[in-house]
Each structure stands twice: as structure tokens, then as C-alpha cells.
């Protein structure tokens, strides 16, 4: 495995930290990991095999990154885009609507 970036290391640390999360809370915890990690799509894809080691978490993550209606749908992102980009954009739009 090549050297990891700081973003990748942070994501993996946060990922491992939620391994014992209750089933009903997994989606929310994964969402927090993504939102709190400035990881790009490319950096994320480079560590995907490592993330698969936490099988119960990965199954939920897989639903998030491959579902077309998800805030984290990978196909909507360029390699340099932050993984949380789509969700951030959605939040920005929501804030603008609330201000109107």
C-alpha cells in the first residue's frame, strides 16, 4: 500500500472508531465520518479496500456511495471533489431557502 495522505489517515481513524456502533445508528455515524473528513473522491477510492474490513459498516457505506439518490453518490463527483461535496451543496441550498 502506498503512503496515505493525512485525509486518508483521518478517515480511517474515524471509520475504525465507529466499528461498535449500534445498527440503528450506523447511517448517522457514517454520515458524521464523511462530513468531518476533508477526503476527496480519489483519496476515498484509494482506501476503499481498507474500509471493507469493517464489514457491517461497509455495507451501509456501499448503499450511500452507489445509490443515485444519495448525497454521497460517487458518480456525481470528480476525483478532486470532496466526498461530502454533494451533501454540503444540499445544505447550502437548504440554508438559502430558509433565509428567503
C-alpha positions in Angstrom: 0.0 0.0 0.0 1.3 3.4 -0.9 1.7 6.2 1.7 -1.5 7.5 2.9 -2.5 11.2 2.9 -3.4 12.9 6.2 -7.1 12.9 5.0 -7.0 9.2 4.4 -5.5 8.5 7.8 -8.1 10.7 9.5 -10.9 9.0 7.6 -9.6 5.5 8.6 -9.2 6.5 12.2 -12.7 7.9 12.3 -14.0 4.8 10.5 -12.4 2.4 12.9 -13.7 4.5 15.8 -17.4 3.7 14.9 -17.0 0.0 14.4 -19.1 -0.8 17.5 -21.9 1.5 16.6 -25.5 0.1 17.2 -27.1 -1.0 13.9 -29.8 1.7 14.0 -27.2 4.4 14.4 -24.7 3.3 11.7 -26.0 5.6 8.9 -25.7 8.7 11.1 -22.3 7.8 12.3 -21.0 7.2 8.7 -22.5 10.5 7.7 -20.5 12.2 10.5 -17.3 10.5 9.4 -17.8 11.7 5.9 -18.8 15.2 6.9 -15.8 15.6 9.3 -13.2 14.3 6.9 -12.0 16.5 4.0 -11.3 13.5 1.8 -11.5 13.6 -1.9 -13.2 11.0 -4.1 -9.8 9.8 -5.3 -8.4 9.6 -1.8 -11.5 7.7 -0.7 -11.3 5.2 -3.6 -7.7 4.5 -2.8 -8.6 3.3 0.7 -11.9 1.6 -0.2 -10.4 -1.9 0.3 -9.3 -0.9 3.8 -12.8 0.3 4.7 -14.2 -3.1 3.6 -12.5 -4.7 6.5 -15.3 -3.3 8.8 -18.0 -5.4 7.0 -21.1 -4.2 8.8 -20.1 -0.5 8.3 -19.1 -1.0 4.7 -22.4 -2.5 3.7 -24.1 0.7 4.8 -21.4 2.9 3.3 -21.8 1.0 0.0 -25.5 1.9 -0.1 -24.6 5.6 0.4 -21.9 5.8 -2.3 -23.6 3.8 -5.0 -27.2 4.9 -4.6 -28.1 7.5 -7.2 -30.3 9.5 -4.8 -27.6 9.6 -2.1 -25.8 12.7 -1.1 -22.6 10.8 -1.5 -23.2 9.2 -4.9 -19.7 8.8 -6.3 -20.6 9.1 -9.9 -21.6 12.8 -9.3 -18.1 13.6 -8.2 -14.8 14.4 -9.9 -11.6 12.8 -8.4 -10.7 16.1 -6.7 -14.1 16.8 -5.3 -14.7 16.3 -1.6 -16.7 13.2 -0.8 -19.1 15.3 1.2 -19.5 17.8 -1.6 -23.0 16.8 -2.7 -24.2 16.9 0.9 -22.6 20.3 1.5 -24.2 21.6 -1.6 -27.6 20.4 -0.4 -27.1 22.0 3.0 -26.1 25.3 1.3 -29.2 25.2 -0.8 -31.4 24.5 2.2 -29.9 27.4 4.1 -30.5 29.7 1.2 -34.2 28.6 1.0 -34.6 29.2 4.8 -33.2 32.7 4.5 -35.7 33.7 1.8 
